[in-house]
Amino acid sequence: MNEVSTTVSTICQALNARIVAGEFNTGGKLPSERALSEQFSTTRITLQEALGQLEAQGVIYRQTRRGWFISPPRLVYNPLQRSHFHAMAQQQGRDAHTEVIDTAILKLCDSLSRRLELPPGAEAYRIRRLRYIDGRAVLYCEHYLNPAYFAGILDADLTQSLTALYAERYGIHYGRVRFDMLPTLLPQEAAAMLKVTYGSPSLFITRVNRDQHDRVIDCDLEYWRYDALHIDVEAVANNEG
């Protein structure tokens, strides 16, 4: 191991120990890179490499033009449970809120048409939302809805749970769901909304929802901050074979 690697490792261990010891409040801001460089008697380049390693471990995170912050606990997410975002956060003692970015009626691309089981070029409602945990934006989401089932929904209060809105206004309840989860890099729009660097790592979840009649009703494209989510799934064992 060369001298730089040793220095980076030492800084990582020392800074992590200070965080664990409670020197900084959870969610609090770290000193500036200049101040930290002076504290560790190292160059900004070496310090940035150490900070990058702690970021990759989910210990800290960076906000564009604001600096480095200590990561709050991850939100535990079980895809097999149909609890909506706000309820899931509340059950874990976290504060959640949702911001609507915009809404639109647009023609679907081929891949979304297939997911919604609609003909190529069909129109759908799109709702773009930003979701927060304890005041930090953690999820950028695009919802694509089959308009045949949700007349007038774009005029509703879309900061609330869509799950509850579907049930109360349209009598529609979720049935089967298909999840695709893929580690990926944040696209430019999602990165800007989440206030992180373009190309930062994320967890990309595509969710296709069916209702109680087994009709495909919507498709969600979710970009999660990779340091905000803990996937925890418990399933019944299959004793066959």
Secondary structure in CASP SS format (residue, H / E / C, confidence):
PFRMAT SS
TARGET T0000
AUTHOR 0000-0000-0000
METHOD secondary structure of the structure
MODEL  1
M C 1.00
N C 1.00
E H 1.00
V H 1.00
S H 1.00
T H 1.00
T H 1.00
V H 1.00
S H 1.00
T H 1.00
I H 1.00
C H 1.00
Q H 1.00
A H 1.00
L H 1.00
N H 1.00
A H 1.00
R H 1.00
I H 1.00
V H 1.00
A C 1.00
G C 1.00
E C 1.00
F C 1.00
N C 1.00
T C 1.00
G C 1.00
G C 1.00
K E 1.00
L C 1.00
P C 1.00
S C 1.00
E H 1.00
R H 1.00
A H 1.00
L H 1.00
S H 1.00
E H 1.00
Q H 1.00
F C 1.00
S C 1.00
T C 1.00
T C 1.00
R H 1.00
I H 1.00
T H 1.00
L H 1.00
Q H 1.00
E H 1.00
A H 1.00
L H 1.00
G H 1.00
Q H 1.00
L H 1.00
E H 1.00
A H 1.00
Q C 1.00
G C 1.00
V C 1.00
I E 1.00
Y E 1.00
R E 1.00
Q E 1.00
T C 1.00
R C 1.00
R C 1.00
G E 1.00
W E 1.00
F E 1.00
I E 1.00
S C 1.00
P C 1.00
P C 1.00
R C 1.00
L E 1.00
V E 1.00
Y E 1.00
N C 1.00
P C 1.00
L C 1.00
Q C 1.00
R C 1.00
S C 1.00
H C 1.00
F H 1.00
H H 1.00
A H 1.00
M H 1.00
A H 1.00
Q H 1.00
Q H 1.00
Q C 1.00
G C 1.00
R C 1.00
D C 1.00
A E 1.00
H E 1.00
T E 1.00
E E 1.00
V E 1.00
I E 1.00
D E 1.00
T E 1.00
A E 1.00
I E 1.00
L E 1.00
K E 1.00
L C 1.00
C C 1.00
D H 1.00
S H 1.00
L H 1.00
S H 1.00
R H 1.00
R H 1.00
L H 1.00
E C 1.00
L C 1.00
P C 1.00
P C 1.00
G C 1.00
A C 1.00
E E 1.00
A E 1.00
Y E 1.00
R E 1.00
I E 1.00
R E 1.00
R E 1.00
L E 1.00
R E 1.00
Y E 1.00
I E 1.00
D C 1.00
G C 1.00
R E 1.00
A E 1.00
V E 1.00
L E 1.00
Y E 1.00
C E 1.00
E E 1.00
H E 1.00
Y E 1.00
L E 1.00
N C 1.00
P C 1.00
A C 1.00
Y C 1.00
F C 1.00
A C 1.00
G C 1.00
I H 1.00
L H 1.00
D H 1.00
A C 1.00
D C 1.00
L C 1.00
T C 1.00
Q C 1.00
S C 1.00
L H 1.00
T H 1.00
A H 1.00
L H 1.00
Y H 1.00
A H 1.00
E H 1.00
R H 1.00
Y H 1.00
G C 1.00
I C 1.00
H C 1.00
Y E 1.00
G E 1.00
R E 1.00
V E 1.00
R E 1.00
F E 1.00
D E 1.00
M E 1.00
L E 1.00
P E 1.00
T E 1.00
L E 1.00
L C 1.00
P C 1.00
Q H 1.00
E H 1.00
A H 1.00
A H 1.00
A H 1.00
M H 1.00
L H 1.00
K C 1.00
V C 1.00
T C 1.00
Y C 1.00
G C 1.00
S C 1.00
P E 1.00
S E 1.00
L E 1.00
F E 1.00
I E 1.00
T E 1.00
R E 1.00
V E 1.00
N E 1.00
R E 1.00
D E 1.00
Q C 1.00
H C 1.00
D C 1.00
R C 1.00
V E 1.00
I E 1.00
D E 1.00
C E 1.00
D E 1.00
L E 1.00
E E 1.00
Y E 1.00
W E 1.00
R E 1.00
Y C 1.00
D C 1.00
A C 1.00
L E 1.00
H E 1.00
I E 1.00
D C 1.00
V C 1.00
E C 1.00
A C 1.00
V C 1.00
A C 1.00
N C 1.00
N C 1.00
E C 1.00
G C 1.00
END
